[in-house]
Amino acid sequence: MNATEFSDLDGDALTVTTAPDGVWITCTQGPHEVTVGPLPRNDLLGALGRSSTVTSARG
């Protein structure tokens, strides 16, 4: 299992955890937390790839 965490100046966090059964994404803001997963790794990579293509096309 491997986890990477990103946080902003307000202390909100995004944690991406990879495990043999897929990818888990957790968003935390203060006492609130939501987790989704496991997401199939290839499906998530495909969605992120499509998202970055749309974003870069806008500008």
C-alpha positions as CSV (number, residue, x, y, z in Angstrom):
1,M,0.0,0.0,0.0
2,N,1.3,3.5,-0.9
3,A,-0.2,6.8,0.1
4,T,0.4,10.3,-1.2
5,E,-1.1,13.3,0.6
6,F,-1.6,16.9,-0.7
7,S,-2.7,19.7,1.5
8,D,-3.5,23.4,1.1
9,L,-2.9,26.4,3.3
10,D,-6.2,25.8,5.1
11,G,-5.3,22.3,6.1
12,D,-7.7,20.6,3.7
13,A,-6.2,17.4,2.4
14,L,-6.4,15.0,-0.5
15,T,-4.9,11.5,0.0
16,V,-4.4,9.0,-2.8
17,T,-3.8,5.5,-1.7
18,T,-2.8,2.7,-4.0
19,A,-3.3,-0.9,-3.0
20,P,-3.6,-4.3,-4.8
21,D,-7.4,-3.9,-5.0
22,G,-7.3,-0.4,-6.6
23,V,-7.0,3.2,-5.7
24,W,-8.7,5.0,-2.8
25,I,-9.1,8.8,-2.8
26,T,-9.8,10.6,0.5
27,C,-10.7,14.2,0.9
28,T,-10.6,15.8,4.3
29,Q,-11.7,19.2,5.5
30,G,-11.6,19.8,9.2
31,P,-13.6,17.1,10.9
32,H,-15.2,16.1,7.6
33,E,-13.9,13.2,5.5
34,V,-15.1,11.4,2.4
35,T,-13.4,8.4,0.8
36,V,-14.2,6.7,-2.5
37,G,-12.7,3.4,-3.7
38,P,-11.5,1.1,-4.6
39,L,-11.4,2.5,-8.1
40,P,-9.8,0.4,-10.8
41,R,-6.4,1.9,-11.5
42,N,-6.7,1.8,-15.3
43,D,-10.2,3.4,-15.2
44,L,-8.9,6.2,-13.0
45,L,-5.8,6.8,-15.1
46,G,-8.0,7.0,-18.2
47,A,-10.4,9.5,-16.6
48,L,-7.5,11.7,-15.4
49,G,-5.9,11.6,-18.9
50,R,-9.2,12.7,-20.5
51,S,-9.6,15.4,-17.9
52,S,-6.1,16.8,-18.5
53,T,-6.8,16.8,-22.3
54,V,-10.0,18.9,-21.8
55,T,-8.2,21.3,-19.4
56,S,-5.2,21.9,-21.7
57,A,-7.5,22.4,-24.7
58,R,-9.3,25.3,-22.8
59,G,-6.1,27.1,-22.3
